[in-house]
Amino acid sequence: MSGGGGGGSSAPGRFADYFVICGLDTETGLEPDELSALCQYIQASKTRDGASRFISSATEGENFEQTPLRRTFKSKVLARYPENVEWNPFDQDAVGMLCMPKGLAFKTQADSREPQFHSFIITREDGSRTFGFSLTFFEEVTSKQICSAMQTLYHMHNAEYDILHTPPTNDKDSCSSTGDCNGTSVSKLQRFNSYDISRDTLYVSKCICLITPMSFMKACKKVLEQLHQAVTSPQPPPLPLESYIYNILYEVPLPPAGRSLKFSGVYGPIICQRPSTNELPLFDFPVKEVFELLGVENVVQLFTCALLEFQILLYSQHYQRLMTVAETITALMFPFQWQHVYVPILPASLLHFLDAPVPYLMGLHSNGLDDRSKLELPQEANLCFVDIDNHFIELPEDLPQFPNKLEFVQEISEILMAFGIPPEGNLHCSESASKMKSLRACDLVSDKRNGNIAGSPLNSYELLKENETIARLQALVKRTGVSLEKLEVREETSSKKDLKIQCDEEEFKVYQLNIQIREIFANRFTQMFADYEVFVIQPNQDKESWFTNREQMQNFDKASFLSDQPEPYLPFLSRFLETQMFASFIDNKIMCHDEDDKDPVLRVFDSRVDKIRLLNVRTPTLRTSMYQKCTTIDEAEKSIELRLAKIDHTAVHPHLLDMKIGQGKYELGFFPKLQSDVLSTGPASNKWTKRNAPAQWRRKDRQKQHTEHLRLDNDQREKYIQEARNLGSTIRQPKLSNLSPSVIAQTNWKFVEGLLKECRNKGKSALWSHLLHYLENRQRRTTSGSFSTSGILLDSERRKSDTSPAMSPLRISLVQDMRHIQNISEIKTDVGKARAWVRLSMEKKLLSRHLKQLLSDHELTKKLYKRYAFLRCDDEKEQFLYHLLSFNAVDYFCFTNVFTTILIPYHILIVPSKKLGGSMFTANPWICISGELGETGVLQIPRNILEMTFECQNLGKLTTVQIGHDNSGLYAKWLVEYVMVRNEITGHTYKFPCGRWLGKGMDDGSLERILVGELLTSNTEVDERQCRTPPLQQSPSMIRRFVTISPNNKPKLNTGQIQEAIGEAVNGIVKHFHKPEKERGSLTLLLCGESGLVSALEQVFQHGFKSPRLFKNVFIWDFLEKAQTYYETLEQNEMVPEENWQTRARNFCRFITAINNTPRNIGKDGKFQMLVCLGARDHLLHHWIALLADCPITAQMYEDIALIKDHTLVNSLIRVLQTLQEFNITLEASLVKGIDI
């Protein structure tokens, strides 16, 4: 490493590349920093325009007529050692800008001049990073020219200010000169005289900085602080400063992975350690600080924003805080990496970057005076704004929740509290967000501890008791049987043991907390993406061509992956899979085929995923949202502890350099001008490095890697498998289940590891491969003519006597089901296809039957599986298929509910009444089908066509059919018995009974009806069972509306039966809401189905209803309209009883009017159905019943025996309906179309 460049072009593994000094160049004098001054001016004038009424003249002066001490001046890179290194060319502009982002600062002896440390990052064009660590301190200005220049600037400023702000009268002048008048003039005086050359000492900022290839923040901070201490302490340092700087630049090596290093600062040893290649990557910022500043809740929300690549703007008056928060959030993303603009410290001159329309993570320095409201930020809907100093965060709109957020927050909180950090951060939690907003950073500066908690962490818990998040957490942990009250603070786990840690206690605690929190975050991703590899789409072409066509290529089977995730995760995961960071992660996976060229981060993540899969041996990819706590903490902590207890390498001590006598002089309070001749070149020979030490390190590493990446060849694998077979035969089968998965995994570690590598061959699936071979064999047989019909099992179970029109049955075909899966373009991998096929077979209750058929091809099974395979043991196979039959007892929707975006063909059959002129019908019919996932929109049906198939996006479980016609032609009357709709992929068939006329002047004059359907139970599995048990749930017989020409033909019920019907209908709804959401059926069916609420209330109003003439039908709706007219006239005549009653009557009239004004031709019974549904939704039914029972119209239109006239019965009916009040009833769109109430 001789010469200025310090050696070859590849980095030689030195701890630091450059030592830099920035500050005031006395040669060029004071140069205003125009760019940042301009930005400040623009910002100030924006403020002035927007809020001029609120700004006093004093602050106006501060903002855009800055006093010279507050102005920004250009800082320069004064010196750097060495001049340049080839592997990291020096970027003078970037270093200058980031060492002192706001330029030079001037102060007088009256201001506080504490040194400030901050770190920064320089990202090169190729994405690689260099790290900078700088310490800014103040030095007295010795240059007379600079002092007089500052004095001159003050004279000019004061003169300008006088011209701008001269008060009109003389007394005010004299008043302000004496300075004993009002506050404003005093502040003016203080400002005018804030620098007086004869009285004040002028100080200017200076900065020393280390540029390093890796981010050892704690070590660099110590180096710089000890160097600064050397020039400020009264005693000169033991050696000239050059010796220490030379040592850190040329004699301290970078510790290799998994090793620790000790070297000497000016006053004491400095220790740093680097994680090994199978640990989480190096991260050296204190996580503790981030949680103290923001609190767990805010950190998790900010983390979610970063994962979904929102724009993130951090805001603080401390550069190091900006850096700490940015670096922590990006480090916690492991194994993902932020792919967009990343500028944790945005220099004032680059403020326009905030307008960029791309995701970014930037840090903006606040001056501690401006409120958040004064910041004009772009596109706020998409922005996450984090005011770090004020513990406040503004989130973007519609941010989905991070999976298992509550348990996640709880797990982090437990760790924080064990370290004495309150989970809410260290601002008192009771303060409201509005207080937070108005709280200014400058108010906090005076409180040095910034609200840090004192005493034991349990006191901090008391503080949090009132807090709502903690209350939610407590409720959660109560269920798991843990009590937060008894939360024991963990003893300092390791430092108290035999190992003697080399660093101090506090530093070790920082290491411990860091690794514990990072492990918890990393564990979330290893759990969530435990089986991501099988969904990676491996390219068919070579790397080069794949790279060129990367934009058009799909790299991950998103649909199949999401189909396997628990439902609560989907809002977050579906968006996360679309991010650039996820795409890059998968690209990385595709690019690294073998272990050796694997990205280190990916290697660590994959090894963790493998471990999880071994532990979950029984249920490798169970779709569950069960929260798995982190189990890797102790192991990770142990590694750090061992490195800190036994230092692997101690660097050469600083020593006297070959300097001329008189060089290296030292003056108290001033950082000396260093001797560039000794610092610009490293040692000529490499004696200092003790070349053998790193070589030993390398040798150890190589051995370690060798043992870690032991690969099995085929013979070994065969041997292990044989051993496993023998093991299996010696152990009685039931006993095997007594072994825990981890014990089995440990016993056969090598065997399982070999198997895992074998199975995980690039998203291939044994099942799908078997199916494809089967398909190929079938096609071969078909073409060769030896085709047997046994494969196509027709639905022969239909009863011969059943002559009513029905759909032709759907063919049962294994091959057809495979074709359906192959046609789904969203599924990209074989594993995805195999899983989708299993889901479809389960939903069709054909899994056992299909597999039986698949395995009946013995030749194929022999060809594909070794003789000891499970599928070749006949007894086990039979038992397996028999067990699978039990799935048929349950209705699964595991295919329909998962592949929600695919196109599905639906087959419709409309059955009109044969007896009553169905063939003469002349109008144009239409139909609209609705399901839980969507609706078709209006489909025109060609005239005289009663059966048709159409394709549309998956509707989910079907709920309603709207059917109607346009009333055209001579005979526009249509009597529809029922409608059948079948999903042609899953075979689910729904029957929608009607039994009513559609036509003007017929029945209730309706031109459209809403029909509610139910799923018909399939009987495909009947032939598989010996005993024919009746199906679990039969479709309703639908007597109510089955070819009843007039509603008066309905069976009349007595009051007891009607009360029972109401009770059952309401009970059905109550039960529906008490079930877990997943198990609830159709609410529409409970409201409008055969024995639903509408039907029951219809019976209430039909009871004792007077029918005037023989041939005229009177409907309930006619009665309701008359009641409405009565209440409206009553209100006009102002004969209104109590107010409560008045509100009910108004509501009732409003609903009736709205339903009558709907553009739909739904007929009188349809209108009644709509009224009942809306009344149930808005919890008004019991009010309306009470209202109608007292209405004089009721007396006219009902017999004396009518239920509605019996007060005891009406009161019991009201009580029953009141039970619906506690439920939030959401109506399906088809039920309330055209109504906006």
Secondary structure, DSSP 8 states (H G I E B T S, - for coil): --TTTTS-SS---BS-SEEEEEE--TTT---B-HHHHHHHHHHHHHHHHHHGGG--HHHHHHHHS--GGGS-B--EEEEEESS--TTS---HHHHHHHHSTT-B-EEETTS----EEEEEEEE-TTS-EEEEEEEEEEEE---HHHHHHHHHHHHHHHHHHHHHT--SSHHHHHHHHHT-S-HHHHHHHHHHTS--TTT--EEEEEEEEEEESS--HHHHHHHHHHHHHHHHSSS--SS-HHHHHHIIIII-B---TT-EEEEE-SSSEEEEE---TTS-----S-HHHHHHHH-HHHHHHHHHHHHTT-EEEEEES-HHHHHHHHHHHHHTTTT----SEEESS--GGGGGGGG-SS-EEEEEE--SSS-GGG---S-GGGEEEEETTTTEEE--SS----TTHHHHHHHHHHHHHHTT--TT-SS-TTS-HHHHHH--HHHHHT-TTTT---S-HHHHHHHHTT-HHHHHHHHHHHHHT--STT------TTTTSS---SS-HHHHHHHHHHHHHHHHHHHHHHHHTTTGGGGB---SS-HHHHHHTGGG---B-HHHHHHTS-GGGHHHHHHHTTSHHHHHHHHHHHH--SGGGS-HHHHHHHHHHHHHHHHT-SSTT-----------HHHHHHHHHHHHHS-SEE-------S--TT-S---TTS-----HHHHSS--SSSGGG-THHHHHHHHHHHHHHHHHT----HHHHHHHHHHHHHHHHHS-HHHHTTS-HHHHHHHTHHHHHHHHHHH-STT--HHHHHHHHHHHHHHHHHHHT---GGGSB--TTS-TT--S-------B-HHHHHHHHHT-TT--SHHHHHHHHHHHHHHTT-HHHHHHHHHT-HHHHHHHS-TTSGGG-HHHHHHHHHHHGGGGGS---TTTTT-TTSEEEEEEEEEE-TTTTGGG--S-EEEEEEETTEE---EE--TT--EEEEEEE---SEEEEEEEE---SS---EEEEEEEEEETTT--EEEEEEEEEESTTSTT--SEEEEE-EE----TTGGG-SS----SS-----GGGSS-SSGGGS----HHHHHHHHHHHHHHHHHHHHS-GGG---HHHHHHSTTSHHHHHHHHHHTTB---SSS----HHHHHHHHHHHHHHHHHTT----HHHHHHHHHHHHHHHHHHT-SS--HHHHHHHHHHHHHHHTT-HHHHHHHHHT-HHHHHHB-TT-GGG-HHHHHHHHHHHHGGGGS-----GGGSTT---
